[in-house]
């Protein structure tokens, strides 16, 4: 079955009417395809914790966004929308488009979750995605809709169930059918990933409902992998890992990690850029590595930023600027130590990935009263040693972050 024939069957003017019983006996109803299952993670909890008028628009956003991205592929995808999940199917000649579509969906979900200033994003959920290729039967279900039957459809669903929020798992047949050199993601383009560099290790695992173990690769569309989910506990049991081994040796205890940098270039549309530093080293900075992503509009050329250096996600690429703060902007954090024996204070702030940045707070008559654990508001300053807090005031409890 080619793409044109597939489009005729799934199209609005289709005359295809084979029932499952008929399709099981008709070899023309059997075809090699690629299936994708996209599932909202934690949807039951979302519905229980939110009013219907809050989560229904998010579900509508999910449906409309996926439908738009499918249309943009320019190839035929059968689409089934069911509650918090979407099943997509196409012929295996379109496997490359399918994996690329999975990446675009995850990027769109990430964009939808981003905060606008202090306001929540359009949505507040993540999805897991499973993609598998193989042979199945196409038929017309009793409700009049096109449907598919075959172990490969079940395998796709199980792969999706294994994947952690934000993860994309593909099976080896999809990897073989897809042209890996044509894959790309926004982060991958910045880091210069090519072909197989978008894939993690080949992993074999037992899956409930399938007699034989299945194998899969995770697609590295972001800075790190998201790992596998324990179906019984519903928890991530493999921590995200770097795409490549850390560059160089492990950071020594006394090695410099805090820097003051200047914006060399930053593109708000793409959400990333680079900082120059007094050491001569350039650092990669993304929107999500800012403590306050809404401050990215301040990242004009020459703007000063204080940050903590972290390993590059790929050998030969720039190290990352994490837990970054824009100098001159306001910030809030928690005092991490008691102010005794004239020791300075350290205010802890974090980015969304948990990278911590300890900001130096000099002890003065006005700051000496603060105790460990206090939430403090301050203006970010900088000197040759890194960032420091100025104009420090305590945040009232009911305003603390």
N, C-alpha and C positions, 0 to 999 in steps of 0.2 A: 504494500500500500504506500503510495507516494503522498506528498503534502497536498496536492490538488484533490486526490480522492478522499483524503482525510477531511479536508475542508468541506467537501460536498456532503459528507455524512453528518458532520456536526453543525453545518450551517442552518440558518433559519428556514430555508426552502428545501430541506432534506426530505427525500422520500424513503429513506432507510427505515425499515420497520421490523427487522429481525428480533424476535424475542430471545431470551437467554437460551431456551431449549433449542430453538432453531439455530442460533449462533454457535452453539456447542458442536453442531454437526456440519457447519459450513466453514470450510477452510478459508474462504474469503473474508470471514469475520475475525480471523486471527491476524494480528499484526505485531511487529516489533515497535515498541514505543518507549517513551521516557515519561515517568510520572513524578509529580511533585506534590507533597502534602505540606501545607503551611498551617501551623496551629498556634493560637494565642495561648501563651503560658499563664497559668494561674487564673483562667477565666472564671472559674467557679467562685474563687475568693473575691475577684473583682465585682462580680454580680451581687455577692452577699454583702460586701462592704460599701457599695455605692447604690444610690437610688437609680431606678430604671432610666430616668431622664438623663442621668450622667453617663451610664455605660452604653446605652443604645446608640448615641451619636458616634461613640468611639468605634463600635462595631461597623456602623455605616461607613465611617472613614476608612476602615480596614478593607471592606469590600470594594469601595470605589477606587482606592489607591491601587490595589492589586489588579483590578480590571483595567485601569488606565495603563499600568506598566505592561500588562499582557498585550494590550493593543499596540503599544510602542515597539514590541518585538518584531512585528510585521509578519509573523508566521501563525499557523493555526494551533490554538490551544483549546481543548475542551475544558470547560470550567464548571465545577460543582461547588456551590456555597452551602454549607451546612453548619449552622450554629457558630461556633468559634473556630471552625476549620475550613480550609479551601483545598480542594483536590484539582490539580491541573494535569492535563495529559496532552501529549503530542507524539508524532512519530520520532523514532530515534535519530533520524537525520537532523533533527533540531535539538540534539542533546546539548550542544554548545550554547544555544539560545536559552535553554532551560536553566543551565547552571548560572549563566549571566543574569537571567531573570531573578533567580534566588538571591543573588548579590544585590541587585537593584531593590528588591523588596526589603531586605535587611537594612540597606542604607536609608530607604524612605521611612521605615519604622523608627530608626535612630533619629532622623531629622524631626519626625513628628513628636518625639519624646522631649526634645530640647526645650528648655525654659526660655520664656520671653521676658527678660528682666527678672522680676520676682514672681511672675505668673507661670503657672504650669504650662506645659506644651499642649498641643492639640489632643494628644493621647497619653495614656499612662499604662502601657503594657509593652511586652516584647513577644516575639514569636520564635519558634524553632522550626526548622525546615529539613525535610528528608527528600532526597531525589534518588530514584532507582530506574534502571532500564531493563527491559525484558519483553517477553511475549505475553499477550493477554487477548481476551475476546471482547469485542465491542458489540453492544446490543441496545435495543430500545426497551427501557424499563416500563412496567405497567403504568407509571405516572406520566408516560410520554417523553421522558427525558433520556438522553444518551447516557449509558453507563458502561462500566468495564468490569470484567471478572478475570481473576487470575492471581496466582500466588505473588506475582510482582507488585500488585496493588497493595496487598497486605504487607509486603516487605517495606514498601514506601512509608506506610503508616507507622510501622514499628521503628524505622530509622528516625522518623520525626519524633516519636515518643522517647527515643534514647537521647536525643540532642538537648543540650541545655538551652535556656533562653539565649537568643541571638546567634546560636550555632547553625551551621549548614553541614549536613552529612550527605555524602554521595556514595553510591556503591561502585565497585571496580568496573562494572559494565558501563556505567555512565562516564567514568573517567576515560575508558577506552573509546567510547563513541564520540566524546567531546573533543574539540580542538583546543587543547589547554593553552596554546599560545595566543588564543584570542580572548582569554579571560582577563578581566581587569576590575579593579575597585578603586575608589578615590584614594584610599590610604595606600593601596598597592602601587598606584602610579607615582605617588610621592616617593615611596621607598624603592622604586625601580624593580619591583618584582616581575618575574617572567615565568610563563608556563607552569612547570611543576612546582615552582616556589609558592604557588597558591594552595598547595595541598599539604596536609600533615602526614603523619605516618599511617601506613595501612594497618588497620586494627580489626581483629576478629573477636566476635562476642556472641554469646548465646542470647537469643531473643524469644520472649514469651510468645507462644502461638506458632512458631516456626521450628520444625524438627531439627534442621541443620543450623549450625552457627552461620552468621552472616559477617561479611567484611565491609568496611567503609573507610572513607577518608574524610577528614574535616576540611572544609574550604577556609583558607585564611584570608577573609575579606577585610578584617580589621587589623589592629596592631598585634593582637594576640589571639590564641585559640580560646574557646569558651568551654570545651570539654563535654563529657557525657553526663547524663542525669541518671541517678539511681531510681528506677521505676518504683521500687517498693517504698523508699523513703521520700521520694520526690525532691531529693537534694543533689546538688552537684558534688560528685565524688572525685573528679579530677580537676585540679586547679588549672586556670589558664597558664599557658607556658609561652615563652618567647618563640617567635617564628624561627629563629636561628640561635645557636649558642651565643651567649653574651660576648661582645667584642672585647678582646684582650683578657687580662686576668681579673680576678675578683678585686673589687675596690678595697684598698687598704683602709684601716681604721682612720688614719690621719690624712688620707688623700682628700684633696679639696673637692667638695661636692656642691657647695653653694656658690652661685654666680650672680653677677649683675650683667645683664645683656641689653643690647639695643636692637630694636626691630630692624631687620635688614630688608625683609619683604614679608607681607602677610596678605592673603586673599580671603576676604570674609565669605565670598560665595563658596569657596572650597573648604574653608574652615581650617586652614593650616598655613604655616610660613616658617621663616627661619630667623634666628637671633644671632648677632655677632657678640663676642665677649672680649674682655680685655686680655684674655689668654691667647686670642687669635683663633680660637675654635668656634665653629658655627654649630648651633643647636637647633633641632627640629622642635617646633611648637604647634600643637593642634588646639582647637577650641576646647576639647574635653580635658586638656592638661592644664587649663586655667582653673584656679580656685573659683573664680567667678566668670563663667563663659560669657555672661552679658557684657563683660568689659572688653570684648574683642573689638568693639568699635573704636577703642582707644589705641589699638595697635597700629598706629601710623608709623611711617618710616622715621626712625630715630627715637621713638618712645622707649623709655627705660623699663625693664622688667627684671624682677628678682625671681630666682627659681632654684630648684635642686636638680642637679644633673643625674640622669639615669642612663643605663646602657641602651645602645641602639637596638632596634628590633631585628636588624639584619646586618651581617658583616659588611663593612665598607661604607655604611651609611652614618649620618650624623647622629650623635647622641641626642637623647630627648631632654627637653626642658620641662620638668614636672612641677606640680603644685605652684604654678607661676602666678605672681601678683604684679599688677601694673603700678609702677611708682607714682605716688601722688593721689592714688585712689583710696577709698575707704575699704576696710576689711574687718572681719570679726573672727576671733579665735578664742581658745581656752588656755588659760595659764597652766603650764605643765609642771611647775615646781613652786616650792615655798621660797619666799624672799628672806633668806637668813644669811648672816655673816657677809652682808654686802654683796652677795652673789646676784648677778643680773637675772632678770626673768626671761622666760622663753614662752612665746605664744604659739600654740600649734594650730596650723590650718592644713586642710587636705583638699586634693582634687577628687574627681568622681571615681578614680581608680584606687584611691586610698593612699597615694603618695603623700607623705607628710613633709611639711616645711616648718621648721622652728624659727620664728622671727624674734630677733634680739629685742628685749625691752630694758632700757636702762632704769636703774632704781633711783627714783627721785622722791622728794617729799610727797608728791601727788600720787605716785604709783606704789609707794611702800605699803600702803594699806591693803593692797589686793592680796587675796589668798589663793592657794592652789585650787584649780577647778573653776575659778571665776571666769565668766565670759566677758571678754574685753573688746571694745571697738577702738580702732586706731587708723591712722593714716600711714600708708606705706612709704617709708623713706629708704634711702640707699646710700652706702658708702663703699669704700674699697674692700670691705670685708663681707658685704652682702646686704640683705635687707634688715631694716630695723623699724620698730614701732614708734610713732610720735603722736602727740595729742591723744593719749590713751585715756579712755573713760570706761567705767564698768557698765555693762548692759543689764538693765533691769530684768529680773527672772522671766517675766512673761513675754519679754521681747527676745530672749536668747534663741539662737538658732538651734 
